[in-house]
């Protein structure tokens, strides 16, 4: 009797854990209000260079909310956080975040959505 009670408790806990994971995955794939804008940035040749450990990069992604998954993002940091990937060295990325646009111009730091719109011609949703 004691064993069946423990099994029941573990089944309930497992169900809650797996249900929570499912909901998190499902929520991360939901459309965001800036999906079209983020996709347009990519289509217009803008590229966002950043590093996983960079708080300003996290802030830049947060400006896009759930739509950040569609950003044309390039991870510059080595997995150990101690070096820079060759593609970022080649592009002479010296700070994070850095945006490079189709015309070759660069913007460093947290770039406002309005500025990204002006640089690319991508309209912001109203």
N, C-alpha and C positions, 0 to 999 in steps of 0.2 A: 504494500500500500504506500509506504513511504517513497519507494522508488518511482512509482507511477506519478506521484505528485511532483517529484523533481523533474521527471521527463516533461510533464505538462508545462512547468514553469520555463524550462529551457526552450521548448517549442514556441511558447508565447514570446519570450525574449528574442529568439531568432527571427520570428515573424515581424516583430517591431523593428529590429535592426535592418532586415532586408527591405521592409516597406519604406523605411526612412531613406535608405540608399536609392531605391527606385525613384522616390519623389525628388530627391536631389538631382539625379541624372535627368529626369524628365523636365524639371524646372530649368536646368541649364541649357536645354535645347529649345526652350520656348522663344518665339520671335520677340525681339525687342523693338522699341520705338525708333531706334537709330539704325536698324538693319540696312535699310536702303542707303543711308548716308555712309555707313562703314563699307558697304559693297562698292559704292561709287568711288570712294577714296582709292580702293584697290584697283578698280577699273581705270582710274585716271593716273595710275602709276605712282601714287604716294606710298612710301614705305616707312613704317614705324620701327626704329631700332631701339632695343631696350635690354634690360637685364632683370632676371627674376628677383634679384635682391634689392632692386632700386625702388625706393618708396615713391619717387616722382613718376616712375613708369606705372606703378600700381594706381596712382592717382589719375594718370592719363587714361588707363583702361577703365577706371571707375566712371569717368565722364561718359562713357559709352554704355554703361550698365551691361545688361545681358547681350547687347550687340557687340561687345568687345571680342567675342569669339570669331567675328567676321573681319576683324582688322587685319591689314597686311603687315603682320608683326614678324620681326626677325629677332631671335634671341641671340645676343652678342656674348653673353657670359659663358665661360667654360662651366661644366657641371659643378666643379668645386668652388666656383666664384672667384678663382684666382687668376684667370686669364681671359683673353678675348678671342672669339672665333675668327678664323681667317677672313671670312666675308666682311666682317665689321672693320678689321684692320685695313683691308683693301679699300673700303669706302671712307676711311679716315674718320671713323666715329670716335670722338674723344670724350663725349659725355652722354648721359642718358636722362630722359629720352631724347632722341634725335629723329626728326622726320626729314626724309629726302623726297623731293618732288620730281615729277617728270622733266621739268626744265633744269634740273640739276641743283636747284637752290635747296638750302637747309634751314630748318628751324630747330633750335635746341630748347630744352626745358619743356614744361607742361604747356602745350599749345592749345589755345582756346578753340572750341568747335567752330566759332565764327571765322577765325583765322584759317583753319583748315578748309572751310568752305570757300573763302576768298582765294586761297592758293590753288585750289583744284577746280573750282566752278561747280562743285557738288552742292546742291541745295540742302539746307537744313529743313527738317520737317517743321511745320508750323505748330 
